[in-house]
Structures are given as C-alpha cells and as structure tokens.
Amino acid sequence: MSDKAKALLEGGPDDLPDRIVPITVSGADLKIELRNGYEHFRRTDRLSDTPEGRLPVYEWWERTEMPG
C-alpha cells in the first residue's frame, strides 16, 4: 500500500473512474471533476476495509456544474 492518504468514495454517479482516491487534507471535502461538473463528497465517521487497506469513507452529497 502507498504511504499517501486515500479515501473510499460512496454514492454519486456510477461512472466515476475511481472509488479509491488520494486525499491531501484528511477530513476536508473532496471535489471530483466529472462530465463538465464536480461531484462533491464529505467525510463520514466510518472506515471501510479495501484492497488498499482500511480507509475513511466519503459520501456523495451534491453535484455542481462548471461555468460556461
């Protein structure tokens, strides 16, 4: 397993390219770019066992569109 912090994403669009993503600030909301917009995820209190170890779970909570 890598020494970089990662999170497991739950919810949101089925076509997200990755469900395990790197995080830079533990606990901060995540914003994932997808199809001319952003999918927003918030940290939960849960952890999940994954192939990359036990990771914090972030749940989808909204989508915003890119301007233009």
N, C-alpha and C positions, 0 to 999 in steps of 0.2 A: 504494500500500500504506500502511496505517496505521502510525503510529510506535509503537503499542503492541505488546508482545511477544505472540506467538501460538505455538501448538503444533499438531501434527498428531496425532490420536488413531488408533491401530491396535488392532483387536480389539474385544472386548466385544460388546454387543448390536447387532444390525443396525439397530434403530430409534433409535439415538442421533440427536438432532435436528441436531447439528453435528459434523463431524470436524475442523474447524479452530476452535480455541477460544482466548480470551485467557488469558494466564498472568500472575500477579502476581509470583511469585518463580521465577526461572529455576532449574530443577533440582529444585524441590520436587514431591512427588507431587501429582497432581490428583485431585479428588473431584467427580464429576459426578452431580447428583441426577437420578434417573430411576425412575419407577414405584414409589414408596414405598421407595426404597433409594438407594444410592450405588454408582456404578461407579468403581473406583479405577484410576488409570493411573500408571505410573512412567516416568521419563525413560530413554531409551536413549542410546547414543553416536552414533546415526545422525541424519542430516539428510535431508530429502526436499524435492524441488522441487515446489511447489504453485502454484496461480494467485495466491497471496498472497506468493510468494517462497519462499526456502529456509528451512524451519522444522525445529526439533527434533522428533523422533518420540517419542511417549509410547505405551507398550504397556499394554493392559489386563492387570490381574493379579488382581483379585478384585471381588466384589460384597458389600456389607453391607446389611442391612435396617434401615429406620428403626424405632425403638421404637414400640410401640403399635399 
